[in-house]
Amino acid sequence: MSQFSDVDTVIIGAGAAGIGAARTLQAEGRSFALIEASHRIGGRGYTEEILPGVPFDLGCHWFHSASINPLVPFAKEYGISYTNEGYERNSFRDGKWSDNSDRDEWSQFYVAQDKALEAALDSDEDVSVYDVTEREHKYTSFYDYIMSLHTSFDPDQVSVRDLMNYNDTDENWPIREGYGTLLTRMGADLPVSLNSAVTEINWSGTPIVVKTVKGDIRAKKIIITVSTGILAAGDIKFVPELPDWKLEAIHKLPLGNHNRIALAFDRDVFDPDAVQGAMIDTPGTEPLSIRFKPFDYPYAVGVTGGRFGDWLESAGQAAAVDFMSEKMKAAFGSDITRHVCAHIVTAWRGDPWVKGAYSTALPGAAGQRSQLRQTLDERVLFAGEATSPDFYSTAHGAYLSGLAAAEEAR
Ligand SMILES: Cc1cc2nc3c(=O)[nH]c(=O)nc-3n(C[C@H](O)[C@H](O)[C@H](O)COP(=O)(O)OP(=O)(O)OC[C@H]3O[C@@H](n4cnc5c(N)ncnc54)[C@H](O)[C@@H]3O)c2cc1C
């Protein structure tokens, strides 16, 4: 016996895309159901407390391309604060902090890598970042690490053309109360069925039948917002099967990994005059970028990505805490971690409702985002970050894709 009534539109997934789609349909007084597999809304927007009263984002945390980000006005509406101030960063490498000449060398190298990517657009072939960037420079490993944070993949797995399609204004504004908090606020008045995983979509006839663990729902149209990780794993059965070109798009826009390791301190261990962020490179291991005391909160957060992110996630939480502790000790001395009192280590690959961090087009697959968002049979619609042409991998890109799908579902 199903607990659901028939509706015009079923939205599958209550992350940023699903919330955007549902708010649009709700504002128009349309009949819809918002179905979410997990116990909460927000998807990859998820804020917890690392210490009482200290919010910490496990997933999205910055308004990217902030001056043109459509979610910024919602923060204003809900009284959620953010900052547009950058922070001072330095690098620790070969046992010492960088000086001005190191910093100049790094920025010249970075600019040259960017130019190489731009030049690659002249080629007919959609090559990988690895193929066209400098591989032998002393800063290549730094560069590859940063690329793994931007794309959640290693450079050999990233299409240059897709990377260059991203609309980056270079404004990344962190949100004090958390991006997850904002998305939860935006979805607070939506009727949503939680803990209701969709297991099958039968689009062979009319209406479409959406099977969930709590029963079936019948609808004229559906908007699928789940990640390409979920679609590629075959966690939702399609009857009939999705066409080959759609499956190709799903598999060529996979999710890489990106995890956040946060250590909270029971006292202020940071020198007030010290840098607010550091990239720490010690021999024999991957570099780690760490932000200290965001919004003056007593924690530090390090970020991992790509294959190393996957490896460290599979090694477990203790290994991740250890990895970050060793980096901090190398740069600041062994006392620095004595006052760690709590930690959060994310594990996005292992999240059963996402299965990774965010999408990247594999080399040669830059055109696949338009295939992924293409509607089937005028009634099976696709949204979510991976469908965004220019703001993919972001919460606002997901949100905008939800708005577009809701409009099309009219
Ligand atoms: C560590 C990390 C850091 C990030 N940092 C940023 C950042 O700073 N800024 C930024 O803009 N973006 C960032 N992102 C990316 C951003 O979080 C995502 O692009 C965005 O939140 C994706 O939204 P979505 O709606 O497309 O997908 P999701 O958030 O994945 O939503 C899909 C929903 O579908 C649900 N679902 C899955 N399977 C089923 C099923 N079978 N039935 C029903 N429901 C199902 C899921 O539970 C989920 O709630 C980050 C992501 C990660 C992981």
PDBQT file of the ligand as one rigid body, heavy atoms in Angstrom, charges set to zero:
ROOT
HETATM    1  C1  LIG A 501      33.487  18.121  -0.096  1.00  0.00    +0.000 C 
HETATM    2  C2  LIG A 501      32.685  18.955  -1.055  1.00  0.00    +0.000 A 
HETATM    3  C3  LIG A 501      32.923  20.312  -1.137  1.00  0.00    +0.000 A 
HETATM    4  C4  LIG A 501      32.175  21.107  -2.002  1.00  0.00    +0.000 A 
HETATM    5  N1  LIG A 501      32.391  22.453  -2.005  1.00  0.00    +0.000 NA
HETATM    6  C5  LIG A 501      31.565  23.248  -2.729  1.00  0.00    +0.000 A 
HETATM    7  C6  LIG A 501      31.586  24.646  -2.546  1.00  0.00    +0.000 A 
HETATM    8  O1  LIG A 501      32.354  25.174  -1.730  1.00  0.00    +0.000 OA
HETATM    9  N2  LIG A 501      30.725  25.400  -3.276  1.00  0.00    +0.000 N 
HETATM   10  C7  LIG A 501      29.837  24.842  -4.155  1.00  0.00    +0.000 A 
HETATM   11  O2  LIG A 501      29.058  25.572  -4.783  1.00  0.00    +0.000 OA
HETATM   12  N3  LIG A 501      29.782  23.506  -4.329  1.00  0.00    +0.000 NA
HETATM   13  C8  LIG A 501      30.605  22.695  -3.632  1.00  0.00    +0.000 A 
HETATM   14  N4  LIG A 501      30.494  21.344  -3.715  1.00  0.00    +0.000 N 
HETATM   15  C9  LIG A 501      29.578  20.769  -4.717  1.00  0.00    +0.000 C 
HETATM   16  C10 LIG A 501      28.107  20.904  -4.314  1.00  0.00    +0.000 C 
HETATM   17  O3  LIG A 501      27.963  20.481  -2.988  1.00  0.00    +0.000 OA
HETATM   18  C11 LIG A 501      27.256  20.030  -5.238  1.00  0.00    +0.000 C 
HETATM   19  O4  LIG A 501      27.564  20.324  -6.595  1.00  0.00    +0.000 OA
HETATM   20  C12 LIG A 501      25.758  20.255  -5.057  1.00  0.00    +0.000 C 
HETATM   21  O5  LIG A 501      25.416  20.332  -3.691  1.00  0.00    +0.000 OA
HETATM   22  C13 LIG A 501      25.017  19.109  -5.745  1.00  0.00    +0.000 C 
HETATM   23  O6  LIG A 501      23.618  19.293  -5.626  1.00  0.00    +0.000 OA
HETATM   24  P1  LIG A 501      22.649  18.304  -6.415  1.00  0.00    +0.000 P 
HETATM   25  O7  LIG A 501      21.265  18.683  -6.067  1.00  0.00    +0.000 OA
HETATM   26  O8  LIG A 501      23.028  18.250  -7.849  1.00  0.00    +0.000 OA
HETATM   27  O9  LIG A 501      22.982  16.844  -5.884  1.00  0.00    +0.000 OA
HETATM   28  P2  LIG A 501      22.889  16.246  -4.390  1.00  0.00    +0.000 P 
HETATM   29  O10 LIG A 501      23.223  17.277  -3.404  1.00  0.00    +0.000 OA
HETATM   30  O11 LIG A 501      23.683  14.992  -4.418  1.00  0.00    +0.000 OA
HETATM   31  O12 LIG A 501      21.340  15.911  -4.238  1.00  0.00    +0.000 OA
HETATM   32  C14 LIG A 501      20.771  14.723  -4.744  1.00  0.00    +0.000 C 
HETATM   33  C15 LIG A 501      19.865  14.145  -3.686  1.00  0.00    +0.000 C 
HETATM   34  O13 LIG A 501      19.335  12.904  -4.184  1.00  0.00    +0.000 OA
HETATM   35  C16 LIG A 501      19.195  12.012  -3.083  1.00  0.00    +0.000 C 
HETATM   36  N5  LIG A 501      19.123  10.640  -3.595  1.00  0.00    +0.000 N 
HETATM   37  C17 LIG A 501      20.114   9.822  -4.002  1.00  0.00    +0.000 A 
HETATM   38  N6  LIG A 501      19.628   8.635  -4.404  1.00  0.00    +0.000 NA
HETATM   39  C18 LIG A 501      18.289   8.710  -4.271  1.00  0.00    +0.000 A 
HETATM   40  C19 LIG A 501      17.220   7.799  -4.511  1.00  0.00    +0.000 A 
HETATM   41  N7  LIG A 501      17.442   6.562  -4.977  1.00  0.00    +0.000 N 
HETATM   42  N8  LIG A 501      15.943   8.187  -4.239  1.00  0.00    +0.000 NA
HETATM   43  C20 LIG A 501      15.700   9.450  -3.767  1.00  0.00    +0.000 A 
HETATM   44  N9  LIG A 501      16.681  10.342  -3.495  1.00  0.00    +0.000 NA
HETATM   45  C21 LIG A 501      17.963   9.980  -3.762  1.00  0.00    +0.000 A 
HETATM   46  C22 LIG A 501      20.443  12.281  -2.266  1.00  0.00    +0.000 C 
HETATM   47  O14 LIG A 501      20.293  11.836  -0.939  1.00  0.00    +0.000 OA
HETATM   48  C23 LIG A 501      20.569  13.810  -2.377  1.00  0.00    +0.000 C 
HETATM   49  O15 LIG A 501      19.920  14.462  -1.316  1.00  0.00    +0.000 OA
HETATM   50  C24 LIG A 501      31.198  20.528  -2.844  1.00  0.00    +0.000 A 
HETATM   51  C25 LIG A 501      30.952  19.154  -2.758  1.00  0.00    +0.000 A 
HETATM   52  C26 LIG A 501      31.683  18.369  -1.877  1.00  0.00    +0.000 A 
HETATM   53  C27 LIG A 501      31.378  16.899  -1.783  1.00  0.00    +0.000 C 
ENDROOT
TORSDOF 0
